[in-house]
Amino acid sequence: MKVTFENPDKVNGLMTLTVEEADYKEKVDKTLKDYRRKANVPGFRPGQVPMGIIKRQYGTPVKVDTINKLLGEEIYKYVNDNKIQMLGEPMPSEKQEQVDIEKEAPYEFKFDIAVAPEFTVELTEKDKIDYYDIQADDKLIDNQVDMFASRSGHYDKVEEYDPEKRDMLKGDLKELDADGNAKEDGIAVETAVMMPEYIKVDDQKKLFDGAKLGSVITFNPRKAYPDNDSEVSSLLKIDREKVADMTSDFTFLVTEIQRFVKAEVNQELFDAVFGKDTVKNEEEFRAKIAEGLKTQLTIDSDYKFLLDVRKYLEDKVGQLTYPDALLKRIMLNNNKDKGEDYVEKNYEQSIKELTWHLMKEQLVAANNIKVEQSDILEAAKGAARAQFAQYGMNNVPDEYLENYAKEMMKKEDNVQSFVDRSIDLKLIAALKNVVKLNEKKVSLDDFNKLMEA
């Protein structure tokens, strides 16, 4: 097979492949013989169907399929052998002329190839990049102590509702008619649960002020939650579709009041958060929290550092030339259900991401970064650890973490994200040792403002 490649402007490539009969004939004949051996045609014994019948029935589709596979193989072989940095998939060229596959070879096929722009990124000790060292100050540790105390809190039964104390009310709901009487065959819910502090409408919320055991409050659920159909349907045990028609007032007979109480900062809380006897007093508790915060804050600092590396290199490289028209065709082909408007709205951002991807490839190669299976597992364990931490579980055994991580890795999408995360972690570690860090100590509040900006 003859293959030629034209790339006059360096980014728009045209590949032409000329297919001769000798390129596909042997494979086509072999496939047709296999078809003949398996064919079940009335009037003929298995394996005895005349080849002429097989060719008439299957010859053209087999030929087309064989040539398509050959084209794909040859394109990627040529690209790899000639170290062409192809972007996306090859697209049938707009210069392609109609090919009549029924006629004898040769056949000529043309493909448009998007080629990455040529540029070089390099970082050395001469490059200075900001690194934000987030401080685990007393305010941040206080917030963490309060969060752990809240997570380990409990509810006590009380006699009177206090809107300032996150009280939870339990009671019986009954629907009223227009005259304010219990509606016959109306909605009735026993042991309904309400937290009036979450009612957004003040005049409805205030109806519950001063409620005691046995109090009967008349309110309107639809007015109390005008923008939350889910809350109304959950409270009244009705389908969400029926909420719009629900305009009735209801009585709520208070049968129980529960008040949330934070856990005391004592040994019981220390053990619940970090495991039995890991810390023995509040000072050690706060020190352990600071240690854990430092780990998380370093992750946040490193993430910001990588963002700053990206911005630094984007400014350094400047505007790159891409085969825009061809890349838009490729993008449209990959998002056929979303249309051209989607491509136009998202193209600029996709080019930014593509540029960063190409930059990262060069940085990874320059720093000899390789990802092993153990690295992927560690990234998965990190993700698992973060999930458990969201629920206040900071002392999950490593064995359990590893098992959980392995379960996560059974999903292909997860694996790719863990590979990407592993690359980022190794790249950050390498670049911190390459460039000159302009270290800046900041509070978490100030750091969050930087991230928002």
Secondary structure, DSSP 8 states (H G I E B T S, - for coil): -EEEEE-TTSSEEEEEEEE-HHHHHHHHHHHHHHHHHH---TTS-TT-S-HHHHHHHHHHHHHHHHHHHHHHHHHHHHHHHTT--B-S--EE-TT-----TTS-S-EEEEEEEEB---------TT-EEEEEEE---HHHHHHHHHHHHHHT-EEEEESB--TTTT-EEEEEEEEB-TTSSB-TT--EEEEEEE-GGG---HHHHGGGTT-BTT-EEEE-HHHHSTT-HHHHHHHHT--GGGGGG----EEEEEEEEEEEE---SSHHHHHHHH-TTS--SHHHHHHHHHHHHHHHHHHHHHHHHHHHHHHHHHHHH------HHHHHHHHHHHTTTTHHHHHHHHHHHHHHHHHHHHHHHHHHHHTT----HHHHHHHHHHHHHHHHHHTT-----HHHHHHHHHHHTTSHHHHHHHHHHHHHHHHHHHHHTTSEEEEEEE-HHHHHHHHH-
